[in-house]
Amino acid sequence: MAVLNNSDIKKRIEETNYTKKLIITPLLSEGQIGTASVDIRLGSSIIIPKKVYLEKQDVTDEEMVLQVEKRRYDKVKLQYHSQFMLHPNQLILSGTFEYICLPDDLFSTVMSRSSWGRLGLVVATASAIQPGYKGCLTLELVNVSESPIALYPGLSIGQLVFHEVIGKGALSSYEGRYDCPTEAELPKFFHSQEDYELTFWGSKKPSRI
């Protein structure tokens, strides 16, 4: 896969053929387009895991997964210019300010920005965006430093790198479980047919070694 440079990215954004067009909206500044990436901003939608007792998080147990989804998370909408304090070793899920649409021949990865990384902010631990994806992104943000990090909606905290998918095979559009989200989303297990194999690999029958 070839990486798109600044010129390639701009051409894709300006493309009039929607089967080839890259949509990133709103793009507040052309300065967000770097040498080979596009900066993305923190949105106002945040999901905060509650500090509740859990015996374990077992994604092979459908009943447990559904219980955890219902009671473990708080959803917050931040006002612009408001501050969110991310504490050491805390994980949150945050939606991006931008809504993106990838054409079927582009794949993207999410990267941390180096300045934030040097403060101890880890961005997007699940970083693959499949061709054809449409929606805001959910970023996984973790503070691995020794002190709290202040975050504000609108801050540029990550970047997208775009790769052109090459080959003669037929291109297929995104068919994942996160379809056109406009805010941060919870993890979704047992929302896709493939997830039901989890119950096989996580059989409850005791095994002896």
N, C-alpha and C positions, 0 to 999 in steps of 0.2 A: 504494500500500500504506500502510495506517495503522499507526503505531507503537503498541504496547501500553504503557500506563502502569502504575504500581504496582498500582492496583486491578484492571486487566484481567489482569495477570500472575497475581495471587493467585487470581482467579476461575478462570483456566485451570488452575492447579495443583490447585485444590480441585474441579474439574469431575468429576462421576461418569460422564459419558458419554465413553467412551474414544476416540470419534472426534473429540472436541474437547479432550481432556485434554492438558495439557503436563506431562511428567514430567521432573524434574531431581532426581537422587538420587545420593548423599545431599546434602540441603540442610542444612548444619550450623547455619545461623543464619538467621532471618527477615531479619536485617540485610543479608543478601546481595542482597535484593530492593531495588533503588534506585528512583528516581523513574520511570525508564523503561528499566531494565536489570536483569540478574541477574549478580552477580559469580561468576566461576568460578575454581577453585583449581588449582594445579599438582599433578599426580599423581606417582606414583613411577616411571612408565615413561618412560625417556629413550632416544632413539636419537642416537648421536654419529657424525658422518661421520669416517672415518679420514683421516689425511693420507697418501694414497697418490698415486702419479703417475698421472694420467689425461691422455691426449692431448687429450681433449675429452669433453664430455657431449652426445651426439647422440641425442635421443629418437626420431629417425626410423630408427635402426639397432637392430632388435630384438635381435640377438646382443649388441651392446655394452650395451644396456640391461640385459639379464639378467646379464651379467658384472659390471656396476657394482653391481647390487642384491645380488649374492652377496658381494662383497669390500670394499665401500666403507664399510660401516656396522657399528658396535658397538651392541648393545642392553644397556642397564643397568637394573637395578631398584634404586631407592634405598630405604633404610630411612628411616622417619620420624624426624625430628630430625637426619638426616644432611644435609650441605652439598654442593651442587654448585656449582663455580665456573665461571661462564660468562665466557670471556675475550674481550677486544676482537676484533671482526670474526669471532667464532665463531658458527656456526649449529648449533642442535640441534633435534630434534623431540621434543616432550613430550606425553604423554597428559594429559587432564584428570582431576582427582579425581572429577568428576561424570559420570554416565551420563545422557544425555538422550534423550527421545523426542518428536519434534515431530509434532503432528497434521497432516493433509494440508492444512489451511488456514492454517498458520503457516510463515513463512520467517524465518530468523535470520541476523544478522551478528555476527562476533566483533570486538570492539574492544579496543585497549590501554587500560589504566588510566593516567590522566594522570600520576600520581606516578611510576610505573615509567617512563613515556615520558620524563620529565624526567631520569631517571637514564641514559637511553640504551638502555633495553630496548624492542625492537620485538617486538610479539606478534601472531601470526596474520596472516602475509602473504597467506594464502589464506583469506578470511574468510566465504565464503558457505556457509550450511547449508540444504539444500533441504528442502521440505516432506516429511514422512514419514520423515526420517532418524532412525535409532536407533543409539546407541553413545556411547562416549567420543570426544572430539574430539582430533585431533592438532594441536597448536599448533606453529607455526614460530617459534622464539625466536632473535633476533639481538641481540648486544651491539654497538651502534654508538658506545659511549663510549670513553674513553681508558684505562679501568681495569676490572679484573674485577668482576663482579656476583655476589654470593652468592645462591643460590637454595635453597629448602627445600621439600620436598613439603608441600602444604597451604596454601602462601601464596596469597592472592588476587591474581592477576596480570592477569586479563582480565575482560571483561564481555560478556554476550550482549544484543543488542537484538532484539526480536521484532516482526515485521511481519505483519499480517493480509493474507492473499491474498484479493483481492476480484475479483469477476467472475462471469459466468454459465456459463463453461465448466466442463467436468467436471474435478474435482480428481484428480490422479494421485499415487500414493505414490512415495517415493524408490526409484530403480532404479540407483543409482550403484555404483561399484566398492568403496567402503569400507562394508561391510555389517556392522553390529553389532559394531564393534571394542571391546575392553575395555582396550586399551593403545595406545601410540603405534605408528603404522604407517608403513612405508616408502612412498615414491612408487610408484604402480602404473601403469606404461605397458604396453601390450599385454595388459591384463587386460579390455579392453572392445572390442567389435567396432568401435566408432568409431575406435579407435586405429590400425587398420590403414591408414587414409588417410594416416597420417604417412609411410609408406614412399613414397607418391606424391609428397608435397611435398618429401621429402628424397631424391629420386632421386640415385643415386650416379654417374649419367652426367655426365661433365664438360661444363660449359657455357661458351660463349664470349660475351663481351660486346663 
